[in-house]
Amino acid sequence: MKETMLSKDIFLHLARYNQRVNAELFEILGQFTDRARRRDNGAWFGSLHGMANHLIVADLHWLQRFKPVFAESVVLNDPRLSPAGLSWKQDFRENFEELQEERKYVDARLVAWFAECPENRYGDHFQYTDSAGNLRNAMVGQAFMFLF
């Protein structure tokens, strides 16, 4: 195992911060009408709803990438974290309130994942396939940073 400067405390702090910021983001998004959230504003993900959807899909993809490395993980084996048909090309949840609830659930699972993951595994190396279909090599602890 390769030594790292990464620690469980850092990732738990980041996961809790991420949880808080996402809650604040969704509180603000909730003040918009559905039409305003879905209006194409020329951004990379098309709309505010598209951006919020993308953030959840990205987190779910990353959690799925860690699953083969940590097959024993209670958190990563949660079937709700591996929904059928997960895709960048469609809304994960059409309804904003359902999307907001999903965000809360995924954030809680991220906190639980960092609490569960053994720190002595942060230096382990693994392979995953990125969203473009390319095979990548990464160190676990460094790949965690992509979640934030």
Secondary structure, 3 states (H helix, E strand, C coil): CCCCCCCHHHHHHHHHHHHHHHHHHHHHHCCCCHHHHHCCCCECCECHHHHHHHHHHHHHHHHHHHCCCCCCCCCCCCHHHCCCCCCCCCCCCCCHHHHHHHHHHHHHHHHHHHHHCCHHHCCCEEEEECCCCCEEEEEHHHHHHHHC
